[in-house]
Amino acid sequence: KTGNEINEKPFSARQTGKTIVKYSACWLAIVCYIWRTRRIKPICSEEIEKSESEGDIQN
């Protein structure tokens, strides 16, 4: 079955249920990634130089 008979959800007009499930899973993964990484502080160049000089970063 494709689409809806009513216009309540116009964006699912020509999509099967499987397609909507796939798109939902992708969007959920994106939102989860954003949620997990929202509190990560950006690293400034001074912190990188300090940690390299202390030997914290290993190549």
mmCIF file of the N, C-alpha and C atoms, coordinates in Angstrom:
data_MODEL
# 
_entry.id   MODEL 
# 
loop_
_atom_site.group_PDB 
_atom_site.id 
_atom_site.type_symbol 
_atom_site.label_atom_id 
_atom_site.label_alt_id 
_atom_site.label_comp_id 
_atom_site.label_asym_id 
_atom_site.label_entity_id 
_atom_site.label_seq_id 
_atom_site.pdbx_PDB_ins_code 
_atom_site.Cartn_x 
_atom_site.Cartn_y 
_atom_site.Cartn_z 
_atom_site.occupancy 
_atom_site.B_iso_or_equiv 
_atom_site.pdbx_formal_charge 
_atom_site.auth_seq_id 
_atom_site.auth_comp_id 
_atom_site.auth_asym_id 
_atom_site.auth_atom_id 
_atom_site.pdbx_PDB_model_num 
ATOM 1   N N  . LYS A 1 1  ? 0.854  -1.177 0.000  1.00 0.00 ? 1  LYS A N  1 
ATOM 2   C CA . LYS A 1 1  ? 0.000  0.000  0.000  1.00 0.00 ? 1  LYS A CA 1 
ATOM 3   C C  . LYS A 1 1  ? 0.896  1.235  0.000  1.00 0.00 ? 1  LYS A C  1 
ATOM 4   N N  . THR A 1 2  ? 0.603  2.174  -0.847 1.00 0.00 ? 2  THR A N  1 
ATOM 5   C CA . THR A 1 2  ? 1.373  3.413  -0.890 1.00 0.00 ? 2  THR A CA 1 
ATOM 6   C C  . THR A 1 2  ? 0.477  4.588  -0.570 1.00 0.00 ? 2  THR A C  1 
ATOM 7   N N  . GLY A 1 3  ? 1.051  5.550  0.096  1.00 0.00 ? 3  GLY A N  1 
ATOM 8   C CA . GLY A 1 3  ? 0.372  6.807  0.335  1.00 0.00 ? 3  GLY A CA 1 
ATOM 9   C C  . GLY A 1 3  ? -0.804 6.736  1.287  1.00 0.00 ? 3  GLY A C  1 
ATOM 10  N N  . ASN A 1 4  ? -1.434 7.861  1.445  1.00 0.00 ? 4  ASN A N  1 
ATOM 11  C CA . ASN A 1 4  ? -2.613 8.002  2.289  1.00 0.00 ? 4  ASN A CA 1 
ATOM 12  C C  . ASN A 1 4  ? -3.792 8.416  1.438  1.00 0.00 ? 4  ASN A C  1 
ATOM 13  N N  . GLU A 1 5  ? -4.967 8.063  1.895  1.00 0.00 ? 5  GLU A N  1 
ATOM 14  C CA . GLU A 1 5  ? -6.193 8.471  1.205  1.00 0.00 ? 5  GLU A CA 1 
ATOM 15  C C  . GLU A 1 5  ? -6.603 9.884  1.613  1.00 0.00 ? 5  GLU A C  1 
ATOM 16  N N  . ILE A 1 6  ? -6.111 10.345 2.745  1.00 0.00 ? 6  ILE A N  1 
ATOM 17  C CA . ILE A 1 6  ? -6.468 11.679 3.230  1.00 0.00 ? 6  ILE A CA 1 
ATOM 18  C C  . ILE A 1 6  ? -5.230 12.566 3.223  1.00 0.00 ? 6  ILE A C  1 
ATOM 19  N N  . ASN A 1 7  ? -5.424 13.866 3.333  1.00 0.00 ? 7  ASN A N  1 
ATOM 20  C CA . ASN A 1 7  ? -4.321 14.822 3.245  1.00 0.00 ? 7  ASN A CA 1 
ATOM 21  C C  . ASN A 1 7  ? -3.761 15.235 4.605  1.00 0.00 ? 7  ASN A C  1 
ATOM 22  N N  . GLU A 1 8  ? -3.957 14.447 5.628  1.00 0.00 ? 8  GLU A N  1 
ATOM 23  C CA . GLU A 1 8  ? -3.433 14.818 6.941  1.00 0.00 ? 8  GLU A CA 1 
ATOM 24  C C  . GLU A 1 8  ? -1.912 14.771 6.971  1.00 0.00 ? 8  GLU A C  1 
ATOM 25  N N  . LYS A 1 9  ? -1.319 13.858 6.209  1.00 0.00 ? 9  LYS A N  1 
ATOM 26  C CA . LYS A 1 9  ? 0.136  13.742 6.139  1.00 0.00 ? 9  LYS A CA 1 
ATOM 27  C C  . LYS A 1 9  ? 0.555  13.804 4.676  1.00 0.00 ? 9  LYS A C  1 
ATOM 28  N N  . PRO A 1 10 ? 0.631  14.995 4.097  1.00 0.00 ? 10 PRO A N  1 
ATOM 29  C CA . PRO A 1 10 ? 0.915  15.097 2.661  1.00 0.00 ? 10 PRO A CA 1 
ATOM 30  C C  . PRO A 1 10 ? 2.296  14.603 2.257  1.00 0.00 ? 10 PRO A C  1 
ATOM 31  N N  . PHE A 1 11 ? 3.260  14.553 3.180  1.00 0.00 ? 11 PHE A N  1 
ATOM 32  C CA . PHE A 1 11 ? 4.611  14.136 2.815  1.00 0.00 ? 11 PHE A CA 1 
ATOM 33  C C  . PHE A 1 11 ? 4.743  12.625 2.662  1.00 0.00 ? 11 PHE A C  1 
ATOM 34  N N  . SER A 1 12 ? 3.730  11.881 3.057  1.00 0.00 ? 12 SER A N  1 
ATOM 35  C CA . SER A 1 12 ? 3.778  10.432 2.878  1.00 0.00 ? 12 SER A CA 1 
ATOM 36  C C  . SER A 1 12 ? 2.902  10.003 1.704  1.00 0.00 ? 12 SER A C  1 
ATOM 37  N N  . ALA A 1 13 ? 2.666  10.908 0.780  1.00 0.00 ? 13 ALA A N  1 
ATOM 38  C CA . ALA A 1 13 ? 1.740  10.655 -0.324 1.00 0.00 ? 13 ALA A CA 1 
ATOM 39  C C  . ALA A 1 13 ? 2.136  9.458  -1.175 1.00 0.00 ? 13 ALA A C  1 
ATOM 40  N N  . ARG A 1 14 ? 3.394  9.317  -1.553 1.00 0.00 ? 14 ARG A N  1 
ATOM 41  C CA . ARG A 1 14 ? 3.806  8.230  -2.428 1.00 0.00 ? 14 ARG A CA 1 
ATOM 42  C C  . ARG A 1 14 ? 4.855  7.326  -1.784 1.00 0.00 ? 14 ARG A C  1 
ATOM 43  N N  . GLN A 1 15 ? 4.835  7.237  -0.490 1.00 0.00 ? 15 GLN A N  1 
ATOM 44  C CA . GLN A 1 15 ? 5.827  6.416  0.201  1.00 0.00 ? 15 GLN A CA 1 
ATOM 45  C C  . GLN A 1 15 ? 5.155  5.199  0.824  1.00 0.00 ? 15 GLN A C  1 
ATOM 46  N N  . THR A 1 16 ? 5.846  4.081  0.763  1.00 0.00 ? 16 THR A N  1 
ATOM 47  C CA . THR A 1 16 ? 5.327  2.881  1.414  1.00 0.00 ? 16 THR A CA 1 
ATOM 48  C C  . THR A 1 16 ? 5.648  2.944  2.901  1.00 0.00 ? 16 THR A C  1 
ATOM 49  N N  . GLY A 1 17 ? 5.058  2.068  3.652  1.00 0.00 ? 17 GLY A N  1 
ATOM 50  C CA . GLY A 1 17 ? 5.324  2.010  5.082  1.00 0.00 ? 17 GLY A CA 1 
ATOM 51  C C  . GLY A 1 17 ? 6.780  1.724  5.381  1.00 0.00 ? 17 GLY A C  1 
ATOM 52  N N  . LYS A 1 18 ? 7.405  0.857  4.556  1.00 0.00 ? 18 LYS A N  1 
ATOM 53  C CA . LYS A 1 18 ? 8.821  0.531  4.746  1.00 0.00 ? 18 LYS A CA 1 
ATOM 54  C C  . LYS A 1 18 ? 9.700  1.766  4.582  1.00 0.00 ? 18 LYS A C  1 
ATOM 55  N N  . THR A 1 19 ? 9.374  2.585  3.594  1.00 0.00 ? 19 THR A N  1 
ATOM 56  C CA . THR A 1 19 ? 10.159 3.790  3.343  1.00 0.00 ? 19 THR A CA 1 
ATOM 57  C C  . THR A 1 19 ? 10.062 4.749  4.519  1.00 0.00 ? 19 THR A C  1 
ATOM 58  N N  . ILE A 1 20 ? 8.869  4.913  5.040  1.00 0.00 ? 20 ILE A N  1 
ATOM 59  C CA . ILE A 1 20 ? 8.679  5.818  6.171  1.00 0.00 ? 20 ILE A CA 1 
ATOM 60  C C  . ILE A 1 20 ? 9.442  5.309  7.389  1.00 0.00 ? 20 ILE A C  1 
ATOM 61  N N  . VAL A 1 21 ? 9.458  4.001  7.604  1.00 0.00 ? 21 VAL A N  1 
ATOM 62  C CA . VAL A 1 21 ? 10.211 3.424  8.723  1.00 0.00 ? 21 VAL A CA 1 
ATOM 63  C C  . VAL A 1 21 ? 11.702 3.689  8.543  1.00 0.00 ? 21 VAL A C  1 
ATOM 64  N N  . LYS A 1 22 ? 12.222 3.540  7.323  1.00 0.00 ? 22 LYS A N  1 
ATOM 65  C CA . LYS A 1 22 ? 13.641 3.798  7.055  1.00 0.00 ? 22 LYS A CA 1 
ATOM 66  C C  . LYS A 1 22 ? 13.988 5.264  7.307  1.00 0.00 ? 22 LYS A C  1 
ATOM 67  N N  . TYR A 1 23 ? 13.167 6.172  6.774  1.00 0.00 ? 23 TYR A N  1 
ATOM 68  C CA . TYR A 1 23 ? 13.423 7.599  6.979  1.00 0.00 ? 23 TYR A CA 1 
ATOM 69  C C  . TYR A 1 23 ? 13.358 7.950  8.462  1.00 0.00 ? 23 TYR A C  1 
ATOM 70  N N  . SER A 1 24 ? 12.406 7.385  9.170  1.00 0.00 ? 24 SER A N  1 
ATOM 71  C CA . SER A 1 24 ? 12.285 7.659  10.604 1.00 0.00 ? 24 SER A CA 1 
ATOM 72  C C  . SER A 1 24 ? 13.525 7.194  11.348 1.00 0.00 ? 24 SER A C  1 
ATOM 73  N N  . ALA A 1 25 ? 14.047 6.029  10.983 1.00 0.00 ? 25 ALA A N  1 
ATOM 74  C CA . ALA A 1 25 ? 15.254 5.512  11.633 1.00 0.00 ? 25 ALA A CA 1 
ATOM 75  C C  . ALA A 1 25 ? 16.450 6.421  11.368 1.00 0.00 ? 25 ALA A C  1 
ATOM 76  N N  . CYS A 1 26 ? 16.561 6.930  10.147 1.00 0.00 ? 26 CYS A N  1 
ATOM 77  C CA . CYS A 1 26 ? 17.668 7.848  9.818  1.00 0.00 ? 26 CYS A CA 1 
ATOM 78  C C  . CYS A 1 26 ? 17.566 9.136  10.623 1.00 0.00 ? 26 CYS A C  1 
ATOM 79  N N  . TRP A 1 27 ? 16.378 9.713  10.678 1.00 0.00 ? 27 TRP A N  1 
ATOM 80  C CA . TRP A 1 27 ? 16.200 10.945 11.438 1.00 0.00 ? 27 TRP A CA 1 
ATOM 81  C C  . TRP A 1 27 ? 16.442 10.722 12.926 1.00 0.00 ? 27 TRP A C  1 
ATOM 82  N N  . LEU A 1 28 ? 16.015 9.584  13.427 1.00 0.00 ? 28 LEU A N  1 
ATOM 83  C CA . LEU A 1 28 ? 16.256 9.269  14.831 1.00 0.00 ? 28 LEU A CA 1 
ATOM 84  C C  . LEU A 1 28 ? 17.748 9.175  15.112 1.00 0.00 ? 28 LEU A C  1 
ATOM 85  N N  . ALA A 1 29 ? 18.497 8.555  14.217 1.00 0.00 ? 29 ALA A N  1 
ATOM 86  C CA . ALA A 1 29 ? 19.950 8.451  14.387 1.00 0.00 ? 29 ALA A CA 1 
ATOM 87  C C  . ALA A 1 29 ? 20.600 9.830  14.386 1.00 0.00 ? 29 ALA A C  1 
ATOM 88  N N  . ILE A 1 30 ? 20.147 10.714 13.504 1.00 0.00 ? 30 ILE A N  1 
ATOM 89  C CA . ILE A 1 30 ? 20.699 12.074 13.436 1.00 0.00 ? 30 ILE A CA 1 
ATOM 90  C C  . ILE A 1 30 ? 20.404 12.838 14.723 1.00 0.00 ? 30 ILE A C  1 
ATOM 91  N N  . VAL A 1 31 ? 19.164 12.774 15.180 1.00 0.00 ? 31 VAL A N  1 
ATOM 92  C CA . VAL A 1 31 ? 18.785 13.485 16.404 1.00 0.00 ? 31 VAL A CA 1 
ATOM 93  C C  . VAL A 1 31 ? 19.540 12.921 17.608 1.00 0.00 ? 31 VAL A C  1 
ATOM 94  N N  . CYS A 1 32 ? 19.705 11.602 17.673 1.00 0.00 ? 32 CYS A N  1 
ATOM 95  C CA . CYS A 1 32 ? 20.461 10.990 18.776 1.00 0.00 ? 32 CYS A CA 1 
ATOM 96  C C  . CYS A 1 32 ? 21.912 11.448 18.767 1.00 0.00 ? 32 CYS A C  1 
ATOM 97  N N  . TYR A 1 33 ? 22.516 11.544 17.587 1.00 0.00 ? 33 TYR A N  1 
ATOM 98  C CA . TYR A 1 33 ? 23.898 12.013 17.480 1.00 0.00 ? 33 TYR A CA 1 
ATOM 99  C C  . TYR A 1 33 ? 24.011 13.453 17.980 1.00 0.00 ? 33 TYR A C  1 
ATOM 100 N N  . ILE A 1 34 ? 23.093 14.296 17.560 1.00 0.00 ? 34 ILE A N  1 
ATOM 101 C CA . ILE A 1 34 ? 23.107 15.696 17.997 1.00 0.00 ? 34 ILE A CA 1 
ATOM 102 C C  . ILE A 1 34 ? 22.938 15.771 19.515 1.00 0.00 ? 34 ILE A C  1 
ATOM 103 N N  . TRP A 1 35 ? 22.045 14.972 20.059 1.00 0.00 ? 35 TRP A N  1 
ATOM 104 C CA . TRP A 1 35 ? 21.800 14.973 21.504 1.00 0.00 ? 35 TRP A CA 1 
ATOM 105 C C  . TRP A 1 35 ? 23.038 14.520 22.274 1.00 0.00 ? 35 TRP A C  1 
ATOM 106 N N  . ARG A 1 36 ? 23.716 13.465 21.772 1.00 0.00 ? 36 ARG A N  1 
ATOM 107 C CA . ARG A 1 36 ? 24.906 12.949 22.451 1.00 0.00 ? 36 ARG A CA 1 
ATOM 108 C C  . ARG A 1 36 ? 26.053 13.944 22.418 1.00 0.00 ? 36 ARG A C  1 
ATOM 109 N N  . THR A 1 37 ? 26.188 14.693 21.347 1.00 0.00 ? 37 THR A N  1 
ATOM 110 C CA . THR A 1 37 ? 27.352 15.561 21.174 1.00 0.00 ? 37 THR A CA 1 
ATOM 111 C C  . THR A 1 37 ? 27.086 17.013 21.549 1.00 0.00 ? 37 THR A C  1 
ATOM 112 N N  . ARG A 1 38 ? 25.949 17.319 22.087 1.00 0.00 ? 38 ARG A N  1 
ATOM 113 C CA . ARG A 1 38 ? 25.606 18.719 22.355 1.00 0.00 ? 38 ARG A CA 1 
ATOM 114 C C  . ARG A 1 38 ? 26.479 19.346 23.425 1.00 0.00 ? 38 ARG A C  1 
ATOM 115 N N  . ARG A 1 39 ? 27.021 18.566 24.342 1.00 0.00 ? 39 ARG A N  1 
ATOM 116 C CA . ARG A 1 39 ? 27.806 19.128 25.448 1.00 0.00 ? 39 ARG A CA 1 
ATOM 117 C C  . ARG A 1 39 ? 29.306 18.997 25.250 1.00 0.00 ? 39 ARG A C  1 
ATOM 118 N N  . ILE A 1 40 ? 29.738 18.531 24.115 1.00 0.00 ? 40 ILE A N  1 
ATOM 119 C CA . ILE A 1 40 ? 31.169 18.405 23.870 1.00 0.00 ? 40 ILE A CA 1 
ATOM 120 C C  . ILE A 1 40 ? 31.741 19.797 23.629 1.00 0.00 ? 40 ILE A C  1 
ATOM 121 N N  . LYS A 1 41 ? 32.728 20.154 24.443 1.00 0.00 ? 41 LYS A N  1 
ATOM 122 C CA . LYS A 1 41 ? 33.340 21.472 24.302 1.00 0.00 ? 41 LYS A CA 1 
ATOM 123 C C  . LYS A 1 41 ? 34.312 21.455 23.130 1.00 0.00 ? 41 LYS A C  1 
ATOM 124 N N  . PRO A 1 42 ? 34.340 22.534 22.361 1.00 0.00 ? 42 PRO A N  1 
ATOM 125 C CA . PRO A 1 42 ? 35.336 22.604 21.294 1.00 0.00 ? 42 PRO A CA 1 
ATOM 126 C C  . PRO A 1 42 ? 36.739 22.693 21.893 1.00 0.00 ? 42 PRO A C  1 
ATOM 127 N N  . ILE A 1 43 ? 37.683 22.099 21.217 1.00 0.00 ? 43 ILE A N  1 
ATOM 128 C CA . ILE A 1 43 ? 39.069 22.119 21.684 1.00 0.00 ? 43 ILE A CA 1 
ATOM 129 C C  . ILE A 1 43 ? 39.775 23.304 21.040 1.00 0.00 ? 43 ILE A C  1 
ATOM 130 N N  . CYS A 1 44 ? 40.338 24.169 21.868 1.00 0.00 ? 44 CYS A N  1 
ATOM 131 C CA . CYS A 1 44 ? 41.086 25.297 21.325 1.00 0.00 ? 44 CYS A CA 1 
ATOM 132 C C  . CYS A 1 44 ? 42.520 24.848 21.050 1.00 0.00 ? 44 CYS A C  1 
ATOM 133 N N  . SER A 1 45 ? 43.220 25.596 20.240 1.00 0.00 ? 45 SER A N  1 
ATOM 134 C CA . SER A 1 45 ? 44.578 25.225 19.839 1.00 0.00 ? 45 SER A CA 1 
ATOM 135 C C  . SER A 1 45 ? 45.535 25.182 21.033 1.00 0.00 ? 45 SER A C  1 
ATOM 136 N N  . GLU A 1 46 ? 45.304 26.012 22.045 1.00 0.00 ? 46 GLU A N  1 
ATOM 137 C CA . GLU A 1 46 ? 46.166 26.004 23.231 1.00 0.00 ? 46 GLU A CA 1 
ATOM 138 C C  . GLU A 1 46 ? 46.052 24.676 23.981 1.00 0.00 ? 46 GLU A C  1 
ATOM 139 N N  . GLU A 1 47 ? 44.840 24.137 24.081 1.00 0.00 ? 47 GLU A N  1 
ATOM 140 C CA . GLU A 1 47 ? 44.653 22.856 24.764 1.00 0.00 ? 47 GLU A CA 1 
ATOM 141 C C  . GLU A 1 47 ? 45.325 21.728 23.996 1.00 0.00 ? 47 GLU A C  1 
ATOM 142 N N  . ILE A 1 48 ? 45.264 21.785 22.669 1.00 0.00 ? 48 ILE A N  1 
ATOM 143 C CA . ILE A 1 48 ? 45.894 20.753 21.844 1.00 0.00 ? 48 ILE A CA 1 
ATOM 144 C C  . ILE A 1 48 ? 47.406 20.790 22.042 1.00 0.00 ? 48 ILE A C  1 
ATOM 145 N N  . GLU A 1 49 ? 47.995 21.982 21.985 1.00 0.00 ? 49 GLU A N  1 
ATOM 146 C CA . GLU A 1 49 ? 49.443 22.116 22.164 1.00 0.00 ? 49 GLU A CA 1 
ATOM 147 C C  . GLU A 1 49 ? 49.864 21.649 23.554 1.00 0.00 ? 49 GLU A C  1 
ATOM 148 N N  . LYS A 1 50 ? 49.078 21.981 24.563 1.00 0.00 ? 50 LYS A N  1 
ATOM 149 C CA . LYS A 1 50 ? 49.403 21.582 25.931 1.00 0.00 ? 50 LYS A CA 1 
ATOM 150 C C  . LYS A 1 50 ? 49.366 20.062 26.073 1.00 0.00 ? 50 LYS A C  1 
ATOM 151 N N  . SER A 1 51 ? 48.337 19.428 25.537 1.00 0.00 ? 51 SER A N  1 
ATOM 152 C CA . SER A 1 51 ? 48.230 17.974 25.670 1.00 0.00 ? 51 SER A CA 1 
ATOM 153 C C  . SER A 1 51 ? 49.297 17.261 24.844 1.00 0.00 ? 51 SER A C  1 
ATOM 154 N N  . GLU A 1 52 ? 49.682 17.825 23.694 1.00 0.00 ? 52 GLU A N  1 
ATOM 155 C CA . GLU A 1 52 ? 50.746 17.220 22.891 1.00 0.00 ? 52 GLU A CA 1 
ATOM 156 C C  . GLU A 1 52 ? 52.084 17.311 23.616 1.00 0.00 ? 52 GLU A C  1 
ATOM 157 N N  . SER A 1 53 ? 52.318 18.436 24.282 1.00 0.00 ? 53 SER A N  1 
ATOM 158 C CA . SER A 1 53 ? 53.586 18.593 24.997 1.00 0.00 ? 53 SER A CA 1 
ATOM 159 C C  . SER A 1 53 ? 53.652 17.691 26.227 1.00 0.00 ? 53 SER A C  1 
ATOM 160 N N  . GLU A 1 54 ? 52.496 17.359 26.794 1.00 0.00 ? 54 GLU A N  1 
ATOM 161 C CA . GLU A 1 54 ? 52.460 16.466 27.950 1.00 0.00 ? 54 GLU A CA 1 
ATOM 162 C C  . GLU A 1 54 ? 52.442 15.002 27.535 1.00 0.00 ? 54 GLU A C  1 
ATOM 163 N N  . GLY A 1 55 ? 52.251 14.731 26.257 1.00 0.00 ? 55 GLY A N  1 
ATOM 164 C CA . GLY A 1 55 ? 52.251 13.360 25.765 1.00 0.00 ? 55 GLY A CA 1 
ATOM 165 C C  . GLY A 1 55 ? 50.912 12.662 25.878 1.00 0.00 ? 55 GLY A C  1 
ATOM 166 N N  . ASP A 1 56 ? 49.822 13.422 26.026 1.00 0.00 ? 56 ASP A N  1 
ATOM 167 C CA . ASP A 1 56 ? 48.494 12.816 26.145 1.00 0.00 ? 56 ASP A CA 1 
ATOM 168 C C  . ASP A 1 56 ? 48.004 12.237 24.822 1.00 0.00 ? 56 ASP A C  1 
ATOM 169 N N  . ILE A 1 57 ? 48.337 12.884 23.726 1.00 0.00 ? 57 ILE A N  1 
ATOM 170 C CA . ILE A 1 57 ? 47.879 12.436 22.413 1.00 0.00 ? 57 ILE A CA 1 
ATOM 171 C C  . ILE A 1 57 ? 48.941 11.528 21.819 1.00 0.00 ? 57 ILE A C  1 
ATOM 172 N N  . GLN A 1 58 ? 48.543 10.327 21.470 1.00 0.00 ? 58 GLN A N  1 
ATOM 173 C CA . GLN A 1 58 ? 49.473 9.366  20.886 1.00 0.00 ? 58 GLN A CA 1 
ATOM 174 C C  . GLN A 1 58 ? 49.109 9.132  19.439 1.00 0.00 ? 58 GLN A C  1 
ATOM 175 N N  . ASN A 1 59 ? 50.102 9.146  18.566 1.00 0.00 ? 59 ASN A N  1 
ATOM 176 C CA . ASN A 1 59 ? 49.853 8.901  17.142 1.00 0.00 ? 59 ASN A CA 1 
ATOM 177 C C  . ASN A 1 59 ? 50.080 7.464  16.801 1.00 0.00 ? 59 ASN A C  1 
# 
